[in-house]
Amino acid sequence: MVALMKRPIILALAGALLTGALMADTAAAKGPPEASIPFANHGSIDNWQPDGRDALYVQGLGRQWYHATLMAPCQDLPFADAIGFETRGTNDFDRFSTIVVRGQRCPVKSVVRSGPPPKKAHRHG
């Protein structure tokens, strides 16, 4: 009778370990947690820098940098001198926001905390 009781416990432990491993793999695949920049409508965004056509770095309160990935390429982003931030009725810049570049609306897909943008290489010539 003892052998019969051990089997369900072993199966339950194996199931729990497998579930935990699957959850860890899923969390790792998702990447860093989503973030938001509070009070974006009230001047909390201090700086920004394009990251190609598909993303940008945004600096918020406390000089914290964020990396915002766009839903689709924003063609003029690498060449823009100024952009707008639409927060859709809230004060926070987050994954539900939009940037506006030379009249083109570019919806945001994801905003995560990041380090500062990489330094650009200086050309000598």
Backbone bond lengths (Angstrom), bond angles and torsions (degrees), N, CA, C in turn:
res aa  C-N    CA-C-N  psi(-1)  N-CA   C-N-CA  omega(-1)  CA-C   N-CA-C  phi
1 M - - - 1.446 - - 1.535 110.78 -
2 V 1.300 117.22 -30.91 1.454 120.78 177.87 1.521 109.99 -64.69
3 A 1.314 118.43 -40.26 1.463 121.79 -179.65 1.516 110.90 -62.15
4 L 1.321 118.22 -36.32 1.456 121.03 178.89 1.525 111.29 -67.76
5 M 1.295 118.54 -32.93 1.456 121.46 -178.93 1.529 110.94 -75.77
6 K 1.315 118.22 -32.59 1.459 120.89 -179.63 1.521 111.45 -67.55
7 R 1.310 116.76 -37.03 1.461 119.72 -176.87 1.530 112.72 -60.22
8 P 1.345 120.28 -48.79 1.467 118.96 177.91 1.524 112.40 -61.71
9 I 1.334 117.21 -36.06 1.461 119.71 179.20 1.516 110.21 -65.85
10 I 1.328 116.76 -43.40 1.466 120.58 179.12 1.522 110.15 -63.35
11 L 1.317 117.78 -42.63 1.463 121.08 178.45 1.533 110.70 -64.15
12 A 1.321 116.49 -39.97 1.459 119.57 178.91 1.527 110.79 -65.36
13 L 1.328 117.14 -41.58 1.463 120.95 177.51 1.523 111.23 -63.98
14 A 1.324 116.70 -43.30 1.465 120.27 179.10 1.526 110.22 -62.50
15 G 1.324 116.94 -41.59 1.459 120.63 178.54 1.520 111.90 -64.12
16 A 1.335 116.27 -41.23 1.464 120.09 179.13 1.522 111.09 -65.99
17 L 1.328 117.25 -41.24 1.465 120.51 178.43 1.522 110.89 -64.37
18 L 1.327 117.16 -42.47 1.459 121.13 179.55 1.532 110.46 -64.58
19 T 1.318 116.79 -43.56 1.464 120.60 178.45 1.525 110.67 -62.14
20 G 1.324 117.31 -43.64 1.462 121.16 177.98 1.511 112.01 -62.17
21 A 1.329 117.71 -40.78 1.464 121.32 178.93 1.523 110.91 -66.22
22 L 1.323 117.39 -40.49 1.465 120.81 178.23 1.525 110.78 -65.61
23 M 1.315 117.64 -39.77 1.457 120.56 178.77 1.528 110.68 -66.14
24 A 1.320 117.70 -38.77 1.464 121.25 178.36 1.525 110.31 -65.65
25 D 1.335 117.35 -41.72 1.467 120.71 177.70 1.524 110.88 -63.60
26 T 1.326 117.37 -40.73 1.459 121.34 179.38 1.518 110.63 -65.55
27 A 1.327 117.99 -42.65 1.465 121.01 179.21 1.520 110.74 -64.90
28 A 1.327 117.22 -39.52 1.465 120.14 179.29 1.518 110.80 -67.17
29 A 1.327 118.06 -35.12 1.462 121.62 -179.32 1.526 111.30 -70.68
30 K 1.307 117.54 -27.93 1.461 121.04 -179.00 1.519 112.08 -72.75
31 G 1.305 118.46 -25.75 1.456 121.28 -179.61 1.518 111.65 84.39
32 P 1.340 116.14 -162.57 1.467 119.58 -177.53 1.523 111.60 -65.55
33 P 1.326 116.58 155.63 1.470 119.20 -179.58 1.521 111.79 -69.64
34 E 1.311 115.12 151.29 1.464 121.43 176.79 1.527 109.65 -63.28
35 A 1.318 115.44 147.69 1.460 121.64 -179.54 1.521 109.00 -133.11
36 S 1.314 116.15 174.22 1.461 121.17 175.00 1.514 108.73 -146.12
37 I 1.325 115.32 156.37 1.461 121.60 176.65 1.520 106.72 -105.39
38 P 1.337 117.02 109.13 1.468 119.20 -177.70 1.523 112.14 -70.36
39 F 1.308 114.99 152.28 1.466 123.91 175.35 1.529 113.41 60.14
40 A 1.324 116.82 32.09 1.468 120.54 179.12 1.525 111.17 -60.76
41 N 1.327 117.99 -31.72 1.466 121.57 178.37 1.521 112.73 -73.97
42 H 1.325 117.11 -7.07 1.457 121.30 -177.06 1.525 112.20 -119.76
43 G 1.325 116.84 28.50 1.453 120.91 173.01 1.512 116.86 84.55
44 S 1.321 119.13 20.36 1.469 119.44 -178.70 1.527 112.91 -82.04
45 I 1.323 118.17 -8.65 1.464 120.56 176.36 1.523 107.56 -89.22
46 D 1.329 115.03 114.92 1.465 120.88 -175.00 1.524 113.76 -93.02
47 N 1.315 116.76 -29.47 1.458 119.76 -171.80 1.527 108.90 -159.21
48 W 1.301 116.24 160.80 1.456 121.57 174.89 1.525 108.52 -154.32
49 Q 1.320 114.78 156.59 1.464 120.41 177.88 1.526 108.21 -149.33
50 P 1.331 117.80 130.38 1.462 119.43 179.26 1.522 111.67 -64.98
51 D 1.304 115.55 150.15 1.458 123.24 172.66 1.527 105.88 -123.53
52 G 1.315 115.47 72.07 1.462 121.18 -173.59 1.515 110.21 74.65
53 R 1.330 115.99 -150.07 1.465 121.72 179.28 1.527 112.65 -96.94
54 D 1.344 116.37 -10.55 1.461 120.37 -171.40 1.518 115.11 -104.97
55 A 1.340 117.23 -4.45 1.469 118.86 -175.39 1.526 109.89 -163.05
56 L 1.332 115.34 169.69 1.452 120.70 174.63 1.512 109.57 -153.10
57 Y 1.310 114.79 155.83 1.459 122.35 172.50 1.519 107.17 -95.86
58 V 1.330 116.46 137.69 1.455 122.25 -179.19 1.527 107.49 -130.75
59 Q 1.325 116.11 132.09 1.460 120.83 179.29 1.517 109.55 -103.88
60 G 1.332 115.31 124.61 1.456 120.79 -178.33 1.509 112.69 -112.44
61 L 1.321 115.59 -153.97 1.462 122.75 -178.04 1.527 111.33 -55.40
62 G 1.318 116.03 144.74 1.450 120.59 177.66 1.511 113.55 67.60
63 R 1.333 116.51 18.93 1.468 122.80 -179.10 1.533 112.84 61.01
64 Q 1.325 117.05 22.69 1.465 122.58 177.54 1.525 109.06 -76.82
65 W 1.325 116.52 132.04 1.457 121.96 177.72 1.523 110.04 -94.78
66 Y 1.327 114.84 147.57 1.463 123.59 177.37 1.519 107.62 -131.13
67 H 1.329 116.25 151.73 1.463 121.03 175.51 1.521 106.89 -113.70
68 A 1.323 115.76 118.17 1.463 121.71 -179.45 1.527 108.88 -106.11
69 T 1.315 116.20 120.28 1.458 122.43 177.10 1.522 108.19 -95.64
70 L 1.322 116.78 136.86 1.460 121.46 -177.90 1.524 110.81 -94.32
71 M 1.326 116.92 157.43 1.465 121.57 179.80 1.526 112.08 -70.22
72 A 1.319 116.71 -28.49 1.469 122.01 -179.88 1.525 107.72 -150.53
73 P 1.310 118.12 161.23 1.468 119.34 178.76 1.529 111.89 -58.28
74 C 1.301 114.97 139.57 1.463 122.88 176.65 1.529 105.40 -108.52
75 Q 1.325 116.49 99.74 1.462 123.08 -165.47 1.527 115.30 -54.04
76 D 1.322 118.58 -42.27 1.466 120.75 -175.16 1.525 113.94 -91.64
77 L 1.317 118.30 -0.88 1.458 120.71 -176.07 1.533 113.81 -54.52
78 P 1.347 120.03 -45.75 1.469 118.54 -178.49 1.531 114.07 -64.26
79 F 1.323 117.33 -16.45 1.464 121.15 -174.97 1.530 113.27 -110.31
80 A 1.321 118.05 0.94 1.468 122.19 -173.75 1.524 111.80 -78.47
81 D 1.334 114.81 140.88 1.460 121.21 173.63 1.529 110.71 -92.92
82 A 1.320 116.55 -23.72 1.460 122.04 -179.15 1.527 108.41 -147.27
83 I 1.333 115.85 148.43 1.464 121.33 175.40 1.518 108.35 -138.44
84 G 1.332 115.43 161.37 1.452 120.95 175.62 1.513 110.13 -109.34
85 F 1.315 115.83 153.40 1.463 122.02 178.05 1.524 108.68 -119.64
86 E 1.329 117.41 115.82 1.466 122.48 176.85 1.530 108.17 -102.59
87 T 1.318 115.47 125.27 1.461 118.99 -177.28 1.524 113.67 -106.04
88 R 1.303 117.71 6.51 1.469 123.69 174.08 1.527 114.27 53.38
89 G 1.319 115.69 55.24 1.457 119.76 172.49 1.514 115.54 87.92
90 T 1.305 118.06 -8.71 1.469 119.73 175.61 1.518 107.90 -110.32
91 N 1.280 117.15 176.33 1.463 121.54 176.92 1.518 112.39 -95.36
92 D 1.329 117.59 -5.34 1.462 121.67 -173.11 1.524 112.48 -101.08
93 F 1.334 115.59 138.33 1.461 121.06 171.05 1.517 105.99 -88.75
94 D 1.348 116.04 117.80 1.461 120.79 -176.92 1.520 109.66 -150.34
95 R 1.317 116.88 -165.02 1.467 121.14 -175.70 1.529 114.05 -68.39
96 F 1.314 117.03 -5.83 1.460 120.45 176.92 1.531 111.55 -101.26
97 S 1.315 116.80 4.26 1.461 122.46 -177.20 1.524 111.29 -88.91
98 T 1.318 114.78 176.05 1.457 122.75 179.07 1.521 107.90 -138.70
99 I 1.338 116.16 144.40 1.458 118.64 169.17 1.519 107.49 -105.37
100 V 1.316 116.02 151.58 1.461 121.18 179.19 1.516 107.31 -120.19
101 V 1.340 115.07 121.98 1.463 121.71 -178.06 1.521 108.45 -125.67
102 R 1.337 115.67 112.58 1.471 121.69 179.92 1.532 111.87 48.80
103 G 1.324 115.55 43.22 1.457 121.74 178.43 1.515 115.22 86.44
104 Q 1.305 118.69 -12.52 1.468 121.97 178.80 1.520 109.30 -87.36
105 R 1.324 116.35 125.87 1.463 121.98 177.28 1.520 108.76 -88.02
106 C 1.327 116.62 125.82 1.461 122.65 -176.63 1.526 109.14 -123.75
107 P 1.347 117.87 102.05 1.465 121.14 -178.44 1.525 112.06 -66.39
108 V 1.319 114.27 144.85 1.462 122.07 179.49 1.528 109.14 -88.65
109 K 1.305 115.69 138.21 1.473 122.08 178.40 1.520 111.41 -97.97
110 S 1.343 116.90 -38.35 1.451 121.09 -173.82 1.526 110.28 -155.69
111 V 1.325 116.12 144.35 1.468 122.47 173.60 1.527 107.26 -132.26
112 V 1.326 115.91 121.98 1.467 120.81 178.56 1.526 109.19 -131.99
113 R 1.323 116.13 153.09 1.465 120.18 174.63 1.520 108.60 -64.70
114 S 1.331 116.02 146.42 1.464 119.02 178.64 1.523 109.07 -151.87
115 G 1.299 114.57 174.82 1.447 120.11 170.46 1.513 108.39 -79.22
116 P 1.320 117.35 179.98 1.465 119.72 178.74 1.525 111.04 -66.27
117 P 1.317 116.55 161.21 1.470 118.78 178.01 1.525 110.10 -63.18
118 P 1.332 116.24 152.86 1.469 118.72 178.10 1.523 110.20 -63.85
119 K 1.305 115.42 146.43 1.466 120.16 178.33 1.520 108.94 -72.08
120 K 1.320 115.24 140.63 1.457 120.80 179.39 1.526 108.99 -78.10
121 A 1.314 115.69 142.73 1.458 120.85 176.96 1.524 109.22 -71.34
122 H 1.316 116.76 136.56 1.464 121.20 178.04 1.517 109.57 -86.50
123 R 1.315 115.30 133.78 1.474 120.13 178.17 1.519 109.18 -97.60
124 H 1.282 115.94 134.87 1.472 121.50 175.84 1.520 107.53 -109.94
125 G 1.276 115.02 134.60 1.428 112.84 -178.49 1.422 114.01 -166.08
